[in-house]
Amino acid sequence: MKYTKSRKQRSHVKVAATALVALVISGLNGIAPVQASNNNNSINQQYSAGVPEQLLVPNELIVEVDPSLGCQNIENLFKRENATYYFPIGSEAWHVKFANKTDQILAWRHLAKENKVISIGYNFKVTQCGNSAPVDSSAAGTIGSGQTQAAAGEPKYASELHVAAVTAGSNQPKPQIHSFNGFAIMDNGVVYRHANEDSALSMNYDIHMGGENASWTESADHGTMIATTLGAKWNHFATAGVVRDPRIVSARLSFDGKGEMTEADLITGLGWAKGYIGDASTNYPSAMIIPLNIIPPYSLSNQAYHPAFHHLCKNIHDKFSGLVFLSAGNNGMYDASPRVDYINVVGACDQDGKLLPNSNRGKCMTMIAPGKDIICTQHNGQLVSGNGTSFSAAIAAGVAGLIHNKGREYGKFLKNTEIDYVLKATCSLKPAAGWSDTAGYGMPDYKAATNALK
């Protein structure tokens, strides 16, 4: 097996499971999933073209192979195709690199003929779906010791508006039962110990170097904003979070927290989080927050372009009690990718529930959540105002965690599928038809969900 220096410590990844979804990608005029079978003669062997090069990591593929072939035989398969690098990033998925595009094209055509190859896809670049601007604490309103926060639905300060919108008041007590197994943030890392004490990390994992790293103070800007949107409380930084005292884990996808993040990195991070907070017993659900995406029609919602990613998300949902919350993206475009029940795609709205002009919309939409002027803290403690679907995904995930913990207080052991049902069924701002391509099922409403659980 060939490695690069940054991958030497990724020994946690093993080829161990049987394939759940069998797809092969082919076609000159775009990518379409094709079911793998014992006879691949019917598969169009042509290399898939047409994706803008700037969206891709040059000369790289993500290839799913049936692990029953055996690790050594899989390695030999890639060696035969002149791969310069091949490394398992999941139970079936491999990250494969080539010296040039010609080798990549030939490998795609040859691998598509292999009976044990489940799917082939590009390694896309993924981008963060949020931006921020510094604000002065006086603009948000500060709170001193002993003061009372505003009740849900009656925001006292600008920094509580997004919490009130989903009726999860910042004055809520800490949960009596911590049965929700945690929130995993897929980003450029989160500062290990930052000012918002209720957002303290349980684990920071660097997928490139391996192990916990507590010193990401110069690069973990976006990830820390997502963490403090999810779990900050009112304090001297005047920020409010949806969940009081959550368990947060973080997968740092970018090398040194800087530079580009890729789909292969995302798959690796999700695989680690699945093993760290996933629960096969179904008693302790968790949430994966993905504040990243790609411009439509190549978005992560599109299973045809991202078969290995979808395979993993479905496995997390079906077998490890996971809920996946994916940012819809900030391109202001229509995404025609069909909805799937194992990924919640979250669009961004203002405090009145109106979809933001730059939020993507479309057939893949599951719900909306506030994504405008979200007051949170950055990696260096700077108070910032955030905008984008990154924050919306974190807010929706937070409400899901609250629903589960409240259910336990009521003696109900909600599975991830039941949490998902309650979350969607009790949304406010629900479209007249029950669902729309601009609002999904509406905006999460914690108070309504709580009433439904009683």
C-alpha positions as CSV (number, residue, x, y, z in Angstrom):
1,M,0.0,0.0,0.0
2,K,1.3,3.5,-0.8
3,Y,1.0,6.4,1.6
4,T,1.7,10.1,1.6
5,K,3.2,11.6,4.7
6,S,0.0,13.1,6.0
7,R,-1.8,9.8,5.9
8,K,0.5,7.6,8.0
9,Q,-1.5,7.8,11.1
10,R,-4.9,6.8,9.6
11,S,-4.7,3.3,11.0
12,H,-8.2,3.6,12.4
13,V,-9.7,2.9,8.9
14,K,-10.2,-0.7,8.1
15,V,-11.8,-2.6,5.3
16,A,-14.4,-4.6,7.2
17,A,-18.0,-4.5,6.0
18,T,-20.2,-5.7,3.2
19,A,-21.4,-3.2,0.6
20,L,-25.0,-1.9,1.2
21,V,-25.4,0.1,-2.0
22,A,-24.1,-1.0,-5.4
23,L,-23.6,1.7,-7.9
24,V,-21.3,2.2,-10.9
25,I,-21.0,5.6,-12.6
26,S,-20.9,6.0,-16.3
27,G,-21.9,8.1,-19.3
28,L,-20.4,10.8,-21.3
29,N,-23.1,13.4,-20.8
30,G,-23.1,13.3,-17.0
31,I,-23.0,10.8,-14.3
32,A,-25.8,8.3,-13.6
33,P,-25.8,5.5,-11.1
34,V,-25.8,2.0,-12.5
35,Q,-26.4,-1.1,-10.4
36,A,-23.4,-3.4,-10.2
37,S,-24.0,-7.0,-11.0
38,N,-22.1,-10.2,-11.8
39,N,-22.1,-9.2,-15.4
40,N,-20.9,-5.7,-16.1
41,N,-21.0,-6.1,-19.9
42,S,-24.1,-3.8,-20.1
43,I,-22.4,-1.0,-18.4
44,N,-21.3,2.0,-20.5
45,Q,-17.5,1.9,-19.9
46,Q,-16.9,5.5,-21.1
47,Y,-15.3,7.9,-18.7
48,S,-17.8,10.5,-17.3
49,A,-17.0,13.9,-18.5
50,G,-18.5,17.4,-18.2
51,V,-17.8,18.3,-14.6
52,P,-16.0,21.7,-14.3
53,E,-12.4,21.0,-13.5
54,Q,-12.2,23.7,-10.9
55,L,-14.6,21.7,-8.7
56,L,-12.4,18.6,-8.7
57,V,-9.1,17.5,-7.1
58,P,-7.1,16.8,-10.2
59,N,-6.4,13.1,-11.1
60,E,-8.2,11.6,-8.1
61,L,-11.1,9.1,-7.7
62,I,-13.1,7.7,-4.9
63,V,-13.7,4.0,-5.6
64,E,-15.9,1.7,-3.6
65,V,-14.8,-2.0,-3.8
66,D,-16.5,-5.0,-2.3
67,P,-14.2,-5.8,0.7
68,S,-14.7,-9.5,0.1
69,L,-12.1,-9.1,-2.7
70,G,-9.5,-8.8,0.1
71,C,-7.2,-5.9,0.8
72,Q,-4.2,-7.2,-1.1
73,N,-6.2,-7.9,-4.2
74,I,-7.8,-4.5,-4.0
75,E,-4.3,-2.9,-3.8
76,N,-3.2,-5.0,-6.8
77,L,-6.2,-3.8,-8.7
78,F,-5.1,-0.2,-8.2
79,K,-1.5,-1.0,-8.9
80,R,-2.5,-2.4,-12.2
81,E,-4.1,0.9,-13.1
82,N,-0.9,2.8,-12.3
83,A,-2.3,4.5,-9.2
84,T,0.3,6.5,-7.3
85,Y,-1.6,6.4,-4.1
86,Y,-4.5,4.3,-2.7
87,F,-5.8,4.3,0.8
88,P,-9.0,3.0,2.4
89,I,-11.2,5.8,3.8
90,G,-14.2,3.5,4.8
91,S,-15.4,0.0,4.8
92,E,-15.7,0.0,1.0
93,A,-14.3,3.4,-0.2
94,W,-10.8,4.0,-1.3
95,H,-9.1,7.3,-2.1
96,V,-7.1,6.8,-5.3
97,K,-4.6,9.1,-7.0
98,F,-3.0,9.1,-10.5
99,A,0.0,10.8,-12.0
100,N,-2.1,12.4,-14.8
101,K,-5.5,12.6,-16.3
102,T,-4.9,10.0,-19.0
103,D,-4.2,7.4,-16.3
104,Q,-7.3,8.5,-14.4
105,I,-9.5,8.2,-17.4
106,L,-8.2,4.7,-18.4
107,A,-8.5,3.6,-14.8
108,W,-12.2,4.7,-14.6
109,R,-13.0,2.7,-17.8
110,H,-11.1,-0.4,-16.6
111,L,-12.5,-0.4,-13.1
112,A,-16.0,0.0,-14.3
113,K,-15.7,-3.5,-15.8
114,E,-14.7,-5.1,-12.5
115,N,-17.5,-7.1,-10.8
116,K,-16.2,-6.2,-7.4
117,V,-16.2,-2.5,-8.0
118,I,-19.3,-1.0,-6.4
119,S,-19.0,2.7,-7.5
120,I,-16.6,5.2,-9.0
121,G,-16.7,9.0,-8.4
122,Y,-14.6,12.0,-8.5
123,N,-12.9,13.5,-5.5
124,F,-14.7,16.9,-5.3
125,K,-13.6,20.0,-3.4
126,V,-16.1,21.0,-0.7
127,T,-16.6,24.5,0.5
128,Q,-17.8,26.0,3.7
129,C,-21.4,27.4,3.6
130,G,-21.0,30.4,6.0
131,N,-19.3,33.7,6.3
132,S,-19.0,36.2,9.1
133,A,-18.2,39.8,10.1
134,P,-16.9,41.1,13.5
135,V,-19.4,42.8,15.7
136,D,-19.1,44.7,18.9
137,S,-20.6,43.0,22.0
138,S,-22.7,46.0,22.7
139,A,-24.5,45.5,19.4
140,A,-25.7,42.1,20.6
141,G,-26.4,43.1,24.2
142,T,-24.3,41.8,27.1
143,I,-25.6,40.1,30.2
144,G,-24.2,40.4,33.7
145,S,-24.1,37.8,36.5
146,G,-27.5,36.9,37.9
147,Q,-29.6,38.4,35.1
148,T,-32.4,36.4,33.5
149,Q,-32.4,35.6,29.8
150,A,-35.5,36.2,27.7
151,A,-38.1,33.5,27.4
152,A,-38.5,31.5,24.2
153,G,-40.4,33.6,21.7
154,E,-39.5,36.8,23.4
155,P,-35.9,37.5,22.5
156,K,-34.2,40.2,24.6
157,Y,-31.1,40.6,22.5
158,A,-30.1,40.2,18.9
159,S,-27.9,37.2,19.7
160,E,-31.0,35.2,20.9
161,L,-33.1,35.7,17.8
162,H,-32.1,32.5,16.1
163,V,-32.8,30.5,19.3
164,A,-36.2,32.0,19.7
165,A,-37.1,31.3,16.1
166,V,-37.0,27.6,16.8
167,T,-38.6,28.2,20.3
168,A,-35.6,26.8,22.2
169,G,-35.1,29.6,24.7
170,S,-31.6,30.3,25.9
171,N,-32.8,30.2,29.5
172,Q,-33.5,26.5,29.3
173,P,-32.0,24.4,32.1
174,K,-29.3,21.9,31.3
175,P,-30.9,18.6,30.3
176,Q,-31.6,16.2,33.1
177,I,-30.7,13.2,30.9
178,H,-27.8,13.2,28.4
179,S,-29.0,10.4,26.2
180,F,-28.2,12.1,22.8
181,N,-24.8,10.7,22.1
182,G,-23.3,13.9,20.6
183,F,-22.9,16.2,17.6
184,A,-20.0,15.7,15.2
185,I,-18.9,18.8,13.2
186,M,-17.2,18.2,9.9
187,D,-15.1,21.3,9.2
188,N,-11.6,22.8,9.7
189,G,-11.6,22.0,13.4
190,V,-12.9,23.7,16.6
191,V,-10.9,25.4,19.3
192,Y,-10.6,22.9,22.1
193,R,-11.3,25.3,25.0
194,H,-12.9,28.5,24.0
195,A,-14.8,31.1,26.0
196,N,-18.2,29.5,25.5
197,E,-18.0,26.8,28.2
198,D,-21.1,25.0,27.2
199,S,-19.6,24.3,23.8
200,A,-16.4,22.6,25.2
201,L,-15.3,19.8,23.0
202,S,-15.4,16.1,23.9
203,M,-12.9,15.3,21.1
204,N,-11.0,17.0,18.3
205,Y,-9.7,14.6,15.6
206,D,-7.3,15.5,12.8
207,I,-8.0,13.1,10.0
208,H,-4.7,13.8,8.3
209,M,-2.3,13.5,11.3
210,G,-4.5,11.4,13.6
211,G,-5.2,12.0,17.3
212,E,-6.5,14.8,19.4
213,N,-5.1,18.3,18.9
214,A,-6.0,21.1,21.3
215,S,-4.0,23.9,19.8
216,W,-6.1,24.9,16.7
217,T,-6.4,28.5,17.7
218,E,-5.2,30.0,14.4
219,S,-7.3,28.1,11.9
220,A,-10.5,26.7,13.4
221,D,-12.6,29.8,12.6
222,H,-15.6,28.4,10.7
223,G,-15.8,25.2,12.8
224,T,-15.8,27.1,16.1
225,M,-18.6,29.4,14.8
226,I,-20.7,26.3,14.1
227,A,-20.0,24.9,17.5
228,T,-20.9,28.1,19.3
229,T,-24.1,28.4,17.2
230,L,-25.0,24.9,18.3
231,G,-24.1,25.0,21.9
232,A,-23.0,28.4,23.4
233,K,-24.9,29.8,26.3
234,W,-25.4,33.4,27.4
235,N,-22.1,34.7,28.9
236,H,-19.8,37.7,28.7
237,F,-19.5,37.2,25.0
238,A,-23.3,37.6,24.6
239,T,-23.9,34.5,22.5
240,A,-26.7,32.1,22.7
241,G,-26.8,28.5,21.5
242,V,-29.7,26.1,20.7
243,V,-28.5,23.3,23.1
244,R,-27.3,23.8,26.7
245,D,-24.2,21.7,27.5
246,P,-24.0,19.5,24.3
247,R,-21.4,16.9,23.7
248,I,-19.5,18.1,20.6
249,V,-16.8,16.2,18.7
250,S,-15.0,17.7,15.7
251,A,-13.3,16.2,12.7
252,R,-10.7,18.5,11.2
253,L,-10.8,17.9,7.4
254,S,-8.3,20.3,6.1
255,F,-4.5,19.8,6.5
256,D,-3.4,22.1,9.4
257,G,-6.9,23.6,9.4
258,K,-6.0,25.5,6.2
259,G,-6.4,25.0,2.5
260,E,-9.1,23.0,0.7
261,M,-11.3,20.3,2.0
262,T,-12.3,17.4,-0.2
263,E,-15.0,14.7,-0.4
264,A,-12.4,12.1,0.5
265,D,-11.6,14.1,3.7
266,L,-15.3,14.3,4.5
267,I,-15.9,10.6,4.0
268,T,-12.9,9.9,6.3
269,G,-14.2,12.3,8.9
270,L,-17.7,10.9,8.9
271,G,-16.3,7.4,9.2
272,W,-14.3,8.4,12.3
273,A,-17.4,10.1,13.8
274,K,-19.6,7.1,13.1
275,G,-17.2,5.0,15.2
276,Y,-16.8,7.6,17.9
277,I,-20.4,8.6,18.6
278,G,-22.4,6.2,16.5
279,D,-24.5,3.6,18.3
280,A,-25.5,0.4,16.8
281,S,-28.0,-0.3,19.6
282,T,-30.3,2.5,18.4
283,N,-30.7,3.8,22.0
284,Y,-28.3,6.7,21.8
285,P,-28.7,8.7,18.6
286,S,-26.2,11.3,17.3
287,A,-26.0,14.0,14.7
288,M,-23.5,14.7,12.0
289,I,-23.3,18.3,11.0
290,I,-21.9,19.0,7.5
291,P,-21.6,22.8,7.0
292,L,-20.1,22.2,3.6
293,N,-21.4,21.6,0.0
294,I,-20.7,22.0,-3.7
295,I,-22.5,24.1,-6.3
296,P,-25.5,22.5,-7.9
297,P,-26.1,20.3,-9.8
298,Y,-22.9,18.7,-8.3
299,S,-24.1,19.2,-4.7
300,L,-23.6,16.5,-2.1
301,S,-27.3,15.9,-2.3
302,N,-26.8,14.4,-5.7
303,Q,-26.3,10.7,-5.2
304,A,-25.2,10.1,-8.8
305,Y,-22.1,12.3,-8.3
306,H,-21.4,11.2,-4.7
307,P,-22.2,7.5,-4.4
308,A,-19.7,6.7,-1.7
309,F,-20.8,9.7,0.4
310,H,-24.4,8.6,0.2
311,H,-23.6,5.0,0.9
312,L,-21.9,6.1,4.2
313,C,-24.6,8.5,5.2
314,K,-27.2,5.8,4.7
315,N,-25.1,3.4,6.8
316,I,-24.8,6.0,9.6
317,H,-28.6,6.5,9.5
318,D,-29.7,2.9,9.2
319,K,-27.1,1.1,11.3
320,F,-25.6,3.6,13.7
321,S,-28.5,5.8,14.9
322,G,-27.2,8.8,13.1
323,L,-29.0,11.9,11.8
324,V,-27.2,13.8,9.1
325,F,-27.7,17.6,8.7
326,L,-26.3,19.0,5.4
327,S,-26.1,22.7,4.5
328,A,-28.1,23.4,1.4
329,G,-25.4,25.8,0.1
330,N,-25.2,29.5,-0.5
331,N,-25.3,29.8,-4.3
332,G,-28.8,31.0,-4.6
333,M,-29.5,28.2,-7.0
334,Y,-32.1,25.5,-7.6
335,D,-31.0,22.0,-6.7
336,A,-32.9,19.3,-8.5
337,S,-31.4,16.4,-6.6
338,P,-34.1,14.2,-5.1
339,R,-34.7,14.0,-1.3
340,V,-33.4,11.0,0.6
341,D,-34.6,10.0,4.0
342,Y,-31.0,9.6,5.4
343,I,-29.9,13.2,4.8
344,N,-31.6,16.4,6.1
345,V,-30.8,19.3,3.7
346,V,-31.2,22.6,5.5
347,G,-31.8,25.9,3.8
348,A,-31.2,29.4,5.4
349,C,-34.0,31.8,6.3
350,D,-34.2,35.1,8.2
351,Q,-35.8,35.5,11.6
352,D,-39.2,35.7,9.9
353,G,-38.8,32.4,8.1
354,K,-38.2,33.9,4.6
355,L,-35.7,32.0,2.6
356,L,-32.5,34.0,2.1
357,P,-31.8,34.9,-1.6
358,N,-28.4,33.2,-1.5
359,S,-29.7,30.0,0.0
360,N,-30.1,27.1,-2.3
361,R,-33.5,25.5,-2.7
362,G,-35.0,22.6,-4.6
363,K,-36.2,19.1,-4.5
364,C,-33.7,18.0,-2.0
365,M,-34.8,20.5,0.7
366,T,-35.8,19.0,4.1
367,M,-36.3,22.2,6.2
368,I,-35.2,25.7,6.8
369,A,-33.6,27.3,9.9
370,P,-32.2,30.8,10.7
371,G,-29.1,31.6,8.8
372,K,-28.9,35.4,9.0
373,D,-27.1,37.6,11.5
374,I,-26.3,34.6,13.8
375,I,-24.2,35.9,16.7
376,C,-21.5,33.4,17.7
377,T,-17.8,33.4,18.6
378,Q,-14.8,32.7,16.4
379,H,-11.7,30.6,17.2
380,N,-10.0,33.7,18.7
381,G,-12.9,34.7,20.9
382,Q,-14.0,37.4,18.5
383,L,-17.8,38.0,18.5
384,V,-19.0,37.7,14.9
385,S,-22.3,37.8,13.0
386,G,-22.6,34.8,10.8
387,N,-24.7,34.2,7.6
388,G,-25.3,31.1,5.6
389,T,-26.7,27.6,5.6
390,S,-23.8,26.4,7.7
391,F,-25.5,27.9,10.7
392,S,-28.9,26.7,9.7
393,A,-27.7,23.1,9.7
394,A,-26.2,23.5,13.2
395,I,-29.5,25.0,14.5
396,A,-31.6,22.2,13.0
397,A,-29.3,19.5,14.5
398,G,-29.5,21.2,17.9
399,V,-33.3,21.0,17.9
400,A,-33.1,17.3,17.1
401,G,-30.8,16.7,20.1
402,L,-33.2,18.6,22.3
403,I,-36.1,16.5,21.1
404,H,-34.4,13.3,22.0
405,N,-33.3,14.4,25.5
406,K,-36.8,15.7,26.2
407,G,-38.3,12.4,25.1
408,R,-36.1,10.6,27.6
409,E,-37.3,12.9,30.4
410,Y,-40.8,11.8,29.4
411,G,-39.8,8.1,29.5
412,K,-39.6,7.8,25.7
413,F,-36.6,6.2,24.0
414,L,-36.8,7.8,20.6
415,K,-34.8,6.3,17.8
416,N,-33.2,8.5,15.2
417,T,-36.0,7.8,12.8
418,E,-38.6,8.9,15.4
419,I,-36.7,12.0,16.2
420,D,-36.6,12.8,12.5
421,Y,-40.4,12.2,12.2
422,V,-41.2,14.5,15.2
423,L,-38.8,17.2,13.9
424,K,-40.5,17.4,10.5
425,A,-44.1,16.8,11.7
426,T,-44.0,19.7,14.2
427,C,-42.3,22.3,12.1
428,S,-43.6,25.8,12.1
429,L,-44.1,27.8,8.9
430,K,-45.2,24.5,7.2
431,P,-46.1,25.0,3.6
432,A,-49.8,24.5,2.7
433,A,-49.0,21.4,0.8
434,G,-46.9,20.0,3.7
435,W,-43.7,20.5,1.8
436,S,-42.2,22.9,-0.7
437,D,-38.9,23.3,-2.5
438,T,-38.2,26.6,-0.8
439,A,-39.0,25.6,2.8
440,G,-39.0,21.8,2.9
441,Y,-41.3,20.8,5.8
442,G,-40.8,24.2,7.5
443,M,-38.8,25.4,10.4
444,P,-38.0,23.2,13.5
445,D,-40.1,24.1,16.5
446,Y,-38.9,22.7,19.7
447,K,-41.9,23.8,21.8
448,A,-44.3,22.1,19.4
449,A,-42.2,19.0,19.4
450,T,-42.1,19.0,23.2
451,N,-45.9,19.2,23.3
452,A,-46.2,16.3,20.8
453,L,-44.0,14.2,23.1
454,K,-46.1,14.6,26.2
